[in-house]
Amino acid sequence: MGPGRERWSIVMIGPFGLRARGTMRARALPMAQALARRGHPVTVILPPWPTQEEAGRSWEEEGVRILILPAPHGPPFHLQVAIRMAREIVGQRPDIVHAFKPKAYPGFVHWILRHLRRAGGFRGAVVVDTDDWEGPGGWNDRHPYSPWQRRLFAWQERWGMTHADALTVASRTLETLAWAMGIPPQRVFYLPNAAWFVGPSRPLPAGPPTVVLYTRFLEFQLDRLIRVMEALAQRSSALRFLYVGQPLGNEEARFREAAARAGLLDRIDWEGWVEPARLPQVLGRGHLALYLMDDDLINRAKCPMKLIDLLATGLPVVADAVGQVPEYIRHGETGWLVPPGEVGAMVEAAWKLLQDPEAAWRIGENARRMIDVAHRWAHRLPALEAAYAEALARAGR
């Protein structure tokens, strides 16, 4: 730590492990590692699923201790995990607990710690991080939750956000939603996603023109992607598509079926889920990437990590101008923005860049440099430390 700078002990908690979905691996862990490089001791505590083979393990990654709780024995499983997580936190006596997502286990643990603090059993501050919207118009309407789960998650989201000592939000839309709840602006800290890697400057790829589809198919209607692919395939018999991603459900099977019906199946190279260490190399095989986002509340509220990965690789990206996307893409300089939902506009933009690979390469290189100088987690630390200072002040520390 620099002279005069405070050093805080921090515990981060999440609703699932590092492999599942993306929040903990792509947002929380790089944030924790940046804090550790700054001199703050950080521990990440996670539940034992969905990767139960890691239950009970503890290890260190770049100065951050990671603890996966042991699997519980006998019901009620979820209550046992939340209590064990809270007990572990109290035993560590951190200055700050940063709860990633105000729902599920982090939501329960926040509620427990709040009551323990009133009773004098816990003295730390609780910061809540939200990178998605669960409530009306959000994931509660999209996921096949039961009615009681929807009610619980909606209540946890509002309670967690409004009772946090400070709130970190990944998008301007979430910031606005927090203000609409009556949370004072001085307790809300805008903390968009940042790159966990920045690739080296890459040459123009060899081989046939290749369009990268790096997606879980959750942000858009599948038929729109197929129509874009069909139109591009009709313009070039040599064009290939590279699919990279790990859907949560049967989205990949649906994509295969739709691609087969459109006669596109033999045009697609299937990578599926890629180990993080290989991601820059795999994405770098493309000549450009498409990033589709329907214009809805879920997409406006999120801060798309996959888009940052593509830009950090140095790929020119054609993207729907929705939500946070224009925060990272300057049209014509670090990417290409099109009106959301317009198939023709996306096709024309992608074709234009494919026809001029050197111009496309320059746009991709501009994007890579922009990510490197402005969107690493080290650039976010002043806002994050300000959130922690505000939370500690509110907690009387």
C-alpha positions as CSV (number, residue, x, y, z in Angstrom):
1,M,0.0,0.0,0.0
2,G,1.1,3.6,-0.6
3,P,1.9,5.9,2.3
4,G,-1.3,7.0,4.1
5,R,-3.5,4.5,2.2
6,E,-5.8,2.4,4.3
7,R,-5.6,-1.4,4.2
8,W,-8.9,-3.3,4.5
9,S,-9.6,-7.0,5.0
10,I,-12.3,-8.0,2.5
11,V,-14.4,-11.0,2.0
12,M,-16.4,-11.5,-1.2
13,I,-19.3,-13.9,-1.4
14,G,-21.3,-15.2,-4.3
15,P,-24.3,-17.4,-5.2
16,F,-22.4,-20.0,-7.1
17,G,-18.9,-21.2,-7.9
18,L,-16.3,-20.0,-10.3
19,R,-17.2,-22.2,-13.3
20,A,-20.9,-21.5,-13.4
21,R,-22.3,-18.6,-15.3
22,G,-19.8,-15.6,-15.2
23,T,-20.2,-13.2,-12.3
24,M,-17.7,-14.7,-9.9
25,R,-15.1,-15.8,-12.4
26,A,-15.3,-12.7,-14.7
27,R,-16.3,-9.9,-12.3
28,A,-15.6,-10.7,-8.6
29,L,-12.3,-12.6,-8.9
30,P,-10.5,-10.1,-11.2
31,M,-11.8,-7.4,-8.9
32,A,-10.4,-9.2,-5.9
33,Q,-7.0,-9.8,-7.6
34,A,-6.8,-6.1,-8.4
35,L,-7.5,-5.3,-4.7
36,A,-4.9,-7.8,-3.6
37,R,-2.3,-6.2,-5.8
38,R,-3.2,-2.9,-4.1
39,G,-2.4,-4.5,-0.7
40,H,-5.8,-5.5,0.6
41,P,-6.1,-9.1,1.9
42,V,-9.1,-10.7,0.1
43,T,-10.9,-14.0,0.6
44,V,-13.6,-15.3,-1.8
45,I,-16.1,-17.6,-0.1
46,L,-18.4,-19.7,-2.4
47,P,-21.1,-22.4,-2.0
48,P,-20.2,-26.0,-3.0
49,W,-22.1,-26.1,-6.3
50,P,-22.6,-26.5,-9.1
51,T,-19.0,-27.9,-9.1
52,Q,-19.4,-30.1,-6.1
53,E,-16.1,-31.9,-6.8
54,E,-14.4,-28.7,-5.4
55,A,-16.4,-28.7,-2.2
56,G,-14.2,-28.1,0.9
57,R,-11.2,-26.9,-1.2
58,S,-9.2,-23.8,-0.4
59,W,-6.5,-22.4,-2.6
60,E,-4.9,-19.1,-3.7
61,E,-5.0,-17.3,-7.1
62,E,-2.9,-14.2,-7.6
63,G,-2.9,-13.3,-3.9
64,V,-6.6,-14.1,-3.4
65,R,-7.7,-16.9,-1.1
66,I,-10.6,-18.9,-2.5
67,L,-12.7,-21.1,-0.2
68,I,-15.4,-23.5,-1.4
69,L,-17.6,-24.5,1.5
70,P,-18.0,-28.2,2.3
71,A,-21.2,-29.8,1.0
72,P,-23.9,-29.9,3.7
73,H,-25.3,-33.1,5.1
74,G,-29.1,-33.4,5.2
75,P,-31.8,-30.8,4.6
76,P,-32.3,-27.9,4.7
77,F,-29.3,-27.6,2.4
78,H,-29.6,-23.9,1.5
79,L,-30.0,-22.7,5.1
80,Q,-27.0,-24.8,6.1
81,V,-24.8,-23.2,3.4
82,A,-25.9,-19.6,4.3
83,I,-25.3,-20.1,8.0
84,R,-21.9,-21.7,7.3
85,M,-21.0,-18.8,5.1
86,A,-22.0,-16.3,7.7
87,R,-20.1,-18.2,10.4
88,E,-17.0,-18.2,8.3
89,I,-17.3,-14.5,7.7
90,V,-17.7,-13.7,11.4
91,G,-14.7,-15.8,12.2
92,Q,-12.5,-13.9,9.8
93,R,-13.7,-10.5,11.2
94,P,-13.3,-8.6,7.9
95,D,-13.7,-4.9,7.5
96,I,-15.9,-5.3,4.5
97,V,-18.1,-8.0,3.0
98,H,-18.8,-7.6,-0.7
99,A,-21.9,-9.6,-1.6
100,F,-22.2,-10.3,-5.4
101,K,-25.8,-10.4,-6.3
102,P,-28.5,-9.4,-3.7
103,K,-30.2,-12.8,-4.1
104,A,-29.9,-16.5,-3.0
105,Y,-27.0,-17.2,-0.6
106,P,-25.5,-13.6,-0.6
107,G,-29.0,-12.3,0.1
108,F,-29.5,-14.6,3.1
109,V,-26.0,-13.9,4.4
110,H,-26.5,-10.2,4.1
111,W,-29.7,-10.5,6.2
112,I,-27.9,-12.6,8.8
113,L,-25.0,-10.2,9.1
114,R,-27.3,-7.2,9.3
115,H,-29.0,-8.7,12.4
116,L,-25.7,-9.9,13.9
117,R,-24.4,-6.3,13.6
118,R,-27.4,-5.0,15.5
119,A,-26.7,-7.5,18.3
120,G,-23.0,-6.6,18.3
121,G,-21.8,-9.9,16.8
122,F,-20.4,-8.5,13.6
123,R,-18.7,-5.1,13.1
124,G,-18.0,-5.1,9.3
125,A,-19.6,-3.1,6.5
126,V,-21.7,-4.9,3.8
127,V,-21.4,-3.8,0.2
128,V,-23.8,-5.3,-2.3
129,D,-23.0,-5.7,-6.0
130,T,-25.6,-6.0,-8.6
131,D,-24.8,-6.8,-12.3
132,D,-28.3,-7.9,-13.4
133,W,-31.9,-7.0,-12.8
134,E,-34.1,-9.7,-11.3
135,G,-37.3,-7.9,-10.6
136,P,-40.3,-7.0,-12.9
137,G,-39.1,-7.2,-16.5
138,G,-35.9,-8.9,-15.4
139,W,-34.6,-12.5,-14.9
140,N,-37.6,-13.4,-12.7
141,D,-39.7,-13.2,-15.8
142,R,-37.2,-15.2,-17.9
143,H,-36.0,-18.1,-15.7
144,P,-38.4,-21.0,-15.0
145,Y,-38.5,-20.1,-11.3
146,S,-41.4,-21.3,-9.1
147,P,-43.8,-18.6,-7.8
148,W,-42.2,-18.6,-4.3
149,Q,-38.7,-18.3,-5.8
150,R,-39.8,-15.2,-7.8
151,R,-41.3,-13.6,-4.8
152,L,-38.2,-14.4,-2.7
153,F,-35.7,-13.1,-5.3
154,A,-37.7,-9.9,-5.9
155,W,-37.8,-9.2,-2.2
156,Q,-34.1,-10.1,-1.7
157,E,-33.1,-7.8,-4.5
158,R,-35.0,-4.8,-3.2
159,W,-34.1,-5.4,0.5
160,G,-30.5,-6.1,-0.3
161,M,-30.0,-3.0,-2.4
162,T,-31.8,-0.7,0.0
163,H,-30.1,-2.1,3.1
164,A,-26.5,-2.2,1.8
165,D,-24.0,0.2,3.4
166,A,-22.9,0.9,-0.2
167,L,-24.1,-0.4,-3.6
168,T,-21.9,-1.2,-6.6
169,V,-23.7,-1.4,-9.9
170,A,-22.5,-2.7,-13.3
171,S,-24.6,-0.4,-15.5
172,R,-26.2,3.0,-15.8
173,T,-29.6,1.4,-15.9
174,L,-29.0,-0.4,-12.6
175,E,-27.8,2.9,-11.2
176,T,-31.0,4.6,-12.2
177,L,-33.1,1.7,-10.8
178,A,-31.3,2.1,-7.5
179,W,-32.0,5.8,-7.4
180,A,-35.7,5.0,-8.2
181,M,-35.8,2.9,-5.0
182,G,-34.8,5.9,-3.0
183,I,-31.2,4.9,-2.4
184,P,-29.2,8.1,-2.0
185,P,-26.8,8.7,-4.9
186,Q,-23.8,8.9,-2.6
187,R,-24.3,5.3,-1.6
188,V,-24.5,4.1,-5.3
189,F,-21.2,3.5,-7.1
190,Y,-21.0,2.9,-10.9
191,L,-18.6,0.0,-11.4
192,P,-18.9,-1.4,-14.9
193,N,-17.1,-4.6,-15.9
194,A,-13.5,-4.5,-17.0
195,A,-11.1,-6.8,-18.8
196,W,-9.5,-9.7,-17.1
197,F,-7.1,-10.0,-20.0
198,V,-5.9,-7.9,-22.9
199,G,-4.5,-9.8,-25.8
200,P,-1.4,-8.9,-27.7
201,S,-1.6,-7.0,-31.0
202,R,-2.5,-9.7,-33.5
203,P,-1.9,-9.9,-37.3
204,L,-4.7,-10.3,-39.8
205,P,-5.9,-13.9,-39.4
206,A,-5.2,-16.3,-42.2
207,G,-7.7,-18.6,-43.7
208,P,-11.3,-18.0,-44.9
209,P,-13.3,-15.0,-43.5
210,T,-14.6,-16.1,-40.1
211,V,-17.4,-14.5,-38.0
212,V,-17.2,-15.2,-34.3
213,L,-20.4,-15.9,-32.3
214,Y,-19.5,-15.7,-28.7
215,T,-22.7,-16.2,-26.9
216,R,-25.1,-18.1,-24.5
217,F,-28.1,-17.2,-26.8
218,L,-29.8,-15.4,-23.9
219,E,-29.6,-11.8,-25.1
220,F,-31.5,-12.1,-28.4
221,Q,-34.1,-14.1,-30.4
222,L,-32.4,-17.0,-32.1
223,D,-34.3,-16.4,-35.4
224,R,-32.6,-13.0,-35.8
225,L,-29.2,-14.5,-35.5
226,I,-30.1,-17.1,-38.1
227,R,-31.3,-14.5,-40.5
228,V,-28.1,-12.5,-40.2
229,M,-26.0,-15.6,-40.7
230,E,-28.1,-16.7,-43.8
231,A,-27.7,-13.3,-45.4
232,L,-23.9,-13.2,-44.9
233,A,-23.5,-16.8,-46.0
234,Q,-25.4,-16.0,-49.3
235,R,-22.8,-13.3,-50.0
236,S,-19.7,-15.5,-49.7
237,S,-19.4,-19.2,-50.2
238,A,-16.1,-19.2,-48.2
239,L,-17.5,-17.5,-45.1
240,R,-17.3,-19.5,-41.8
241,F,-18.8,-19.0,-38.4
242,L,-17.0,-19.8,-35.1
243,Y,-19.2,-20.6,-32.2
244,V,-17.8,-20.1,-28.6
245,G,-20.0,-20.4,-25.5
246,Q,-21.6,-22.4,-22.8
247,P,-25.4,-22.1,-22.7
248,L,-27.3,-22.6,-19.5
249,G,-30.0,-24.9,-21.0
250,N,-30.9,-26.4,-24.4
251,E,-30.0,-23.2,-26.3
252,E,-27.1,-24.8,-28.2
253,A,-29.3,-27.7,-29.3
254,R,-31.9,-25.2,-30.6
255,F,-29.2,-23.4,-32.4
256,R,-28.0,-26.6,-34.1
257,E,-31.5,-27.4,-35.2
258,A,-32.1,-23.9,-36.6
259,A,-28.7,-23.8,-38.3
260,A,-29.5,-27.2,-39.9
261,R,-32.8,-26.0,-41.2
262,A,-31.1,-23.0,-42.7
263,G,-28.4,-25.1,-44.3
264,L,-25.7,-23.5,-42.2
265,L,-24.5,-26.4,-40.1
266,D,-21.5,-27.2,-42.2
267,R,-20.4,-23.5,-42.1
268,I,-20.0,-23.5,-38.3
269,D,-16.9,-24.4,-36.4
270,W,-18.0,-25.6,-32.9
271,E,-15.7,-24.7,-30.0
272,G,-18.3,-24.6,-27.2
273,W,-16.9,-23.8,-23.8
274,V,-13.3,-22.7,-23.8
275,E,-10.9,-22.7,-20.8
276,P,-10.2,-19.0,-19.9
277,A,-6.5,-19.4,-20.7
278,R,-7.3,-20.4,-24.3
279,L,-10.0,-17.8,-24.9
280,P,-7.8,-15.1,-26.5
281,Q,-6.3,-17.6,-28.9
282,V,-9.6,-19.1,-29.9
283,L,-11.4,-15.8,-30.4
284,G,-8.4,-14.5,-32.3
285,R,-9.1,-16.9,-35.1
286,G,-12.0,-14.7,-36.2
287,H,-12.0,-11.8,-38.6
288,L,-14.9,-10.0,-36.8
289,A,-17.6,-10.7,-34.2
290,L,-21.3,-10.2,-34.0
291,Y,-22.8,-9.1,-30.7
292,L,-26.6,-9.2,-30.7
293,M,-28.7,-7.7,-27.9
294,D,-32.5,-7.2,-28.0
295,D,-33.6,-3.9,-26.5
296,D,-35.1,-4.9,-23.2
297,L,-34.6,-4.2,-19.6
298,I,-32.5,-7.3,-18.9
299,N,-30.0,-6.3,-21.6
300,R,-30.0,-2.6,-20.7
301,A,-29.3,-3.5,-17.1
302,K,-26.3,-5.9,-17.8
303,C,-22.7,-5.0,-18.6
304,P,-21.8,-7.5,-21.2
305,M,-18.5,-9.2,-20.3
306,K,-18.4,-11.2,-23.5
307,L,-18.3,-7.9,-25.5
308,I,-15.3,-6.8,-23.4
309,D,-13.6,-10.1,-24.1
310,L,-14.0,-9.7,-27.8
311,L,-12.7,-6.1,-27.8
312,A,-9.8,-7.1,-25.5
313,T,-8.8,-9.7,-28.1
314,G,-8.7,-7.1,-30.8
315,L,-11.7,-8.3,-32.8
316,P,-13.8,-5.7,-34.7
317,V,-17.3,-6.1,-33.3
318,V,-20.6,-5.2,-34.9
319,A,-23.1,-4.8,-32.1
320,D,-26.6,-3.7,-31.3
321,A,-26.5,-0.2,-29.6
322,V,-28.2,-1.3,-26.4
323,G,-27.5,-0.4,-22.8
324,Q,-23.8,-0.5,-21.9
325,V,-22.6,-1.3,-25.4
326,P,-22.0,2.3,-26.4
327,E,-19.9,2.8,-23.3
328,Y,-17.3,0.5,-24.9
329,I,-17.8,0.9,-28.6
330,R,-17.2,4.3,-30.3
331,H,-18.9,3.9,-33.6
332,G,-16.5,3.5,-36.4
333,E,-13.5,3.8,-34.1
334,T,-13.5,0.8,-31.7
335,G,-16.4,-1.1,-33.2
336,W,-19.5,-0.7,-35.3
337,L,-22.9,0.1,-33.7
338,V,-26.2,-0.7,-35.5
339,P,-29.8,0.1,-34.4
340,P,-31.0,-2.8,-32.2
341,G,-33.0,-5.5,-33.9
342,E,-32.3,-4.4,-37.5
343,V,-31.1,-7.5,-39.4
344,G,-30.3,-5.6,-42.6
345,A,-28.1,-3.0,-40.8
346,M,-26.1,-5.7,-39.0
347,V,-25.6,-7.6,-42.2
348,E,-24.4,-4.6,-44.2
349,A,-22.1,-3.5,-41.4
350,A,-20.5,-6.9,-41.1
351,W,-20.2,-7.3,-44.8
352,K,-18.5,-3.9,-45.2
353,L,-15.9,-4.9,-42.6
354,L,-15.3,-8.3,-44.1
355,Q,-14.7,-6.6,-47.5
356,D,-12.0,-4.4,-46.0
357,P,-10.0,-6.5,-43.6
358,E,-7.3,-3.9,-43.1
359,A,-9.9,-1.3,-41.9
360,A,-11.5,-4.0,-39.8
361,W,-8.1,-4.8,-38.2
362,R,-7.5,-1.2,-37.4
363,I,-10.9,-1.0,-35.6
364,G,-10.1,-4.1,-33.7
365,E,-6.7,-2.8,-32.7
366,N,-8.2,0.5,-31.6
367,A,-10.6,-1.5,-29.4
368,R,-7.8,-3.6,-27.9
369,R,-5.8,-0.5,-27.0
370,M,-8.9,1.3,-25.6
371,I,-9.6,-1.6,-23.3
372,D,-6.0,-1.7,-22.2
373,V,-5.8,2.0,-21.3
374,A,-9.3,2.6,-19.9
375,H,-11.0,-0.7,-19.0
376,R,-8.8,-2.8,-16.8
377,W,-9.8,-3.6,-13.2
378,A,-7.0,-1.4,-11.9
379,H,-8.8,1.6,-13.5
380,R,-11.9,0.8,-11.4
381,L,-10.2,0.7,-8.0
382,P,-10.7,4.3,-7.1
383,A,-14.5,4.0,-7.4
384,L,-14.4,0.6,-5.6
385,E,-12.3,2.0,-2.7
386,A,-14.6,5.0,-2.5
387,A,-17.6,2.6,-2.1
388,Y,-15.7,0.7,0.7
389,A,-14.9,4.0,2.5
390,E,-18.6,5.1,2.3
391,A,-19.7,1.7,3.6
392,L,-17.3,1.8,6.5
393,A,-18.4,5.3,7.4
394,R,-22.1,4.2,7.4
395,A,-21.2,1.2,9.5
396,G,-19.6,3.4,12.1
397,R,-16.0,2.2,11.3
